[in-house]
Amino acid sequence: MSEPTPEILAAFEGAKGFMPVKEGLALYEAAAEAAKLGLPLLEVGTYCGRSTILLADVARAAGTVAVTVDHHRGSEEQQPGWEYHDATVVDPEVGVMDTLPTFRRTLRKAGLEEHVIAVVGRSPQVAAVWGGQLGFVFIDGGHTDEHATGDYEGWAPKVAAGGLLVIHDVFPNPEDGGQAPYRIYLRAIESGDFEEISVTDSLRVLRRLPA
């Protein structure tokens, strides 16, 4: 089992974000397995870089790179008046969220800047111009059906055979959370292209089957 060092785990716990430690450890283990393919690791939904720390550390050890995609204006539930809004990441000059500076500080403090490619843009647009295969895709972006579906349709086809697709915030019970990530999880299973290999709370890890 692959685990982060105490220093990396402390950086993860100290970073702004929402992923619990138990799910973070499962993410790290999945990324370490996928990194054996030698392909890039990609996440959709950077926010302030909490989970990026884990992927970047795996990439550093494996000699590959972590790519993280986000427009850095916050998802729907992070806007003013919503449950996950954080006024400290609002750009006072333009009056809208901008998590990019906080993200960059997070990576700097963890000593991981050179192991990450940060792409600032909307996930479907970035996916449309991404040409190569990926060993690992972590979907943790917007939780509306529009955004989750766009992330899935844009990035799942780019997971190489034997690579991993990881989906966060999968809640089968509607009382526990939004259903959009659950619906794309079901879609991945029903496609016949992926098999589930682990479940850790709301984190689902799927492997792409050979064609």
N, C-alpha and C positions, 0 to 999 in steps of 0.2 A: 504494500500500500504506500502510495506517494503522499507525503505530507509537507506542508510549508515549514520552514525554519521558524523558531520562536520570533525572530526579528520580522519576518514577512507577515506572520500571523498578527503580530502587534501592529504593524503598519495597516493591515486590513481592518483590524478592529478599531483603529484610531481614525480611519477615513470616514468621511461623511457618506452615508448611504443606508440601505435598508436590508441587505442580505444578512441573515443570521449566520453565526459561525458554523453551525452544523452543515448548512447548505454550502457554505464557502469551502469547507473541507471536501465535500463531495464534488464540487466543481473543480477543485484543484486536482483531485485524483483522476477525474475524467479527462481533464486537459492533459495531464501527464501521460495518460495512456494514448490519447490521440496524437500527441506530439511525436510519438515514435514513427509516425508516417512521414515526418520531415516536412510537412506542409504548414502553411500559416494557420494560426488560431484566430478566429474572428468572433467578436461580440457585437451585438446590436443593443445599444442602450448603455452609454458610458456613464451618464450622470456625473458624479464627482470622482470616479475612478476606484471605488472600493473593490469591485470584483476584478477590475483591470490589473490591480496589483498582483493578484493570484495568477492570472493568465500570463502576465509579463514575466513573472518569476519562472514559470514553467518554460516559457519561450527562451529565456536566458539559459536555462539548464540544457535545453534540447538543441540549442543552436538555430532556432527559428525565430519567428517574430509574432507578436500579438497585434492584431488590427482591431481598432475599436471605432464604431460608427455611431454618431449622434449629431443632431443639429444644435444641441446644447441650449435649447430654449425651454426645456422641461416638457414632460408629458402632461396629459390632461389633468391627472390627479395632483400635479405639482403646481398648478396655477393658483393665483391669489383666491382665497376663499375656500380652497379645497384642503382635504385632510393632510396631504403631504407637502404643502407649500412651506418653503424656507425663505424668509425675506432676506437672509444674508447672502443669497446668490442672485439677487436682483441687481441688474446694472442700473445704478442711479441716474446715469446720463440719459439712457433711452427708456428706462422704466419697464424693462422686460427681463426675464430670467436669462442668465448667461453663466452656465456652470463650467465653461471652458477654463477660466483662470484657476478656479478651485481644483479642477482635474489636473491641470499642469503642476500645481503646487504639490498635489498628492503624489504624483509620479516622481517629482524632484526629491521630495523628502524620503521616498522609498529607494532612491537610487536606481530607478528603472526606466528613465526617459529613453535611453537608446534602444530599448527592446520593444518599443511600442510605436506603431504608426497610428496616429489619431486622424481620422477622417471626419471633417465637419460637413455634414450634409444629411439629407433625408434618406433613410434606408433604401427605399425602392429605387431612387435615382442612383445611389452608389452601386447597388446590386446590378443595375442595368449596364454599368460600364465595367464591372469587375469580370475579368476574363479567365482567371485561373481557378483551379480546384482548391478546396480547403480541407484540412484534416479535422476541423472542429468549428462548429458554429453554435454560439450561445445566444438565444433569443430572449432578450430581457428589455424590450422597448415599450412602446405604448400599448395599453391594454384594451383599446377599443377593437372591435372586429376589423375595422378598416386597417388599423396599424398592425395588428398581429398577423392578419392575413397577408398584408404587403410584405412583412418581414419573412414569413414562411415561404411565400411564393418566390420572393426574390433570392433567398439564400439557401433554402433546403436543397435545390437542385445542384448547388455548387459543392456539396459535401461529397468527398471522394468515397469510393467503396472502402468499407472498413472504418471510415471516419465517423465522428460522433456529432449528433444534433442534440443540443441540450436546451430545454425549455423551462423557464422559471415562472413561478406563480401559477402553477397548474392546480386548480381547485375543482375537483369533481362535484363537490357540494356547493351550490350557489350561495349558501349562507356564509361560506368561508371566504369568498372573494369573487372577483369578476371571472366571467366564463370564456372570454376570448382566447387566452392561452390554452385553456383546456380544449377548446374546439380545434385549434391547430394541432395540438398533441394527438387528438383522435384522428384528425385528417392524416397525419404522418403515419400512424399505425395502420389505418385502413388503406393507405396507398399500397401497402405491401413492400415498400422500399426500405422500411426501417423496422427494427425489432427493439423492444425496450430491454435495457440491461440493468438499470437500477432506478430506484425511487428513494429520494431523501426529502421527506416533508413535501414541499411544493416543487421540488426540482426533479425533472424527468430526464434521464439520459437514454438516448436511442442510438443504435448503430446502423449505418447504412449497409444494406445487404449487397452482395455482388449482383451485378446485372444478370 
